Amino acid sequence: MNIITLKVPRVFTQFTDGKIIVELKAHSTMNALLQLVEIYPELKSHVFTDKQQLQSHLCLFLNNEQVMHDTPVREKDIIKIIPAMIGG
């Protein structure tokens, strides 16, 4: 497993004890997200659908490149969860 950094959107910090950055040991982006919601269970419904899919209004970035929710990670990678912007 690799030590990675996961950056949480500010809107989710109410569920992460105010933390924006969480360091985890993970082998994929999905594994990191599952660990995140295990540590902070109140986040689960905000991150995943009932079928364990990433919520459609969230985008996942690995080292500033948009990726799918089960992409392999390497040591020191940075994962960002970005809420999609909705215009009106």
C-alpha positions in Angstrom: 0.0 0.0 0.0 1.1 3.5 -0.8 0.8 6.6 1.5 -1.3 9.1 -0.4 -2.9 12.5 0.4 -6.6 12.9 -0.1 -8.0 16.5 -0.2 -11.6 16.8 0.9 -13.8 19.7 -0.3 -14.3 22.4 2.3 -18.1 21.6 2.2 -17.3 18.1 3.6 -15.1 19.4 6.5 -18.1 19.4 8.8 -17.9 15.6 8.6 -14.1 15.3 8.9 -13.5 17.2 12.1 -12.5 20.2 10.1 -9.8 18.4 8.2 -9.2 19.2 4.5 -6.2 16.9 4.1 -6.3 13.2 5.1 -3.3 10.9 4.7 -4.1 7.3 3.9 -2.5 4.0 2.8 -4.2 2.9 -0.4 -3.6 1.0 -3.6 -6.4 2.7 -5.6 -8.6 5.8 -5.6 -11.6 3.6 -4.6 -9.6 2.0 -1.8 -8.8 5.5 -0.5 -12.4 6.7 -0.7 -13.6 3.6 1.2 -11.0 4.2 3.9 -12.1 7.8 4.1 -15.8 6.9 4.7 -14.7 4.2 7.2 -12.9 6.9 9.2 -15.7 9.4 8.7 -18.9 7.4 8.3 -21.1 10.5 8.0 -19.4 11.2 4.7 -20.5 7.9 3.1 -23.9 9.1 1.7 -22.2 12.3 0.4 -19.4 10.4 -1.4 -21.2 7.2 -2.6 -24.5 6.1 -3.9 -26.3 3.1 -2.5 -24.5 1.0 -5.1 -21.0 2.1 -4.0 -20.6 4.4 -7.0 -19.1 7.9 -6.7 -21.9 10.4 -6.4 -22.5 11.9 -9.9 -22.0 15.5 -8.7 -18.4 14.7 -7.6 -15.3 14.6 -9.7 -12.2 12.8 -8.7 -8.7 14.0 -9.6 -5.4 12.2 -9.2 -2.4 14.5 -9.4 -4.6 17.2 -11.1 -5.9 14.8 -13.8 -9.5 13.7 -13.7 -9.8 9.9 -13.2 -12.3 7.2 -12.7 -13.1 6.0 -9.1 -10.9 2.9 -9.2 -7.6 4.1 -10.5 -4.3 2.7 -9.1 -2.3 5.1 -7.0 1.4 5.4 -6.2 3.3 6.7 -3.2 2.8 10.4 -2.5 -0.1 10.7 -5.0 -2.7 13.4 -4.3 -6.4 12.6 -4.7 -8.8 15.5 -4.8 -12.6 15.2 -4.5 -14.1 18.2 -6.3 -17.9 18.9 -6.3 -19.1 19.7 -9.8 -20.2 23.3 -10.4 -23.8 23.8 -11.4 -24.7 26.9 -13.2 -28.1 28.5 -13.7 
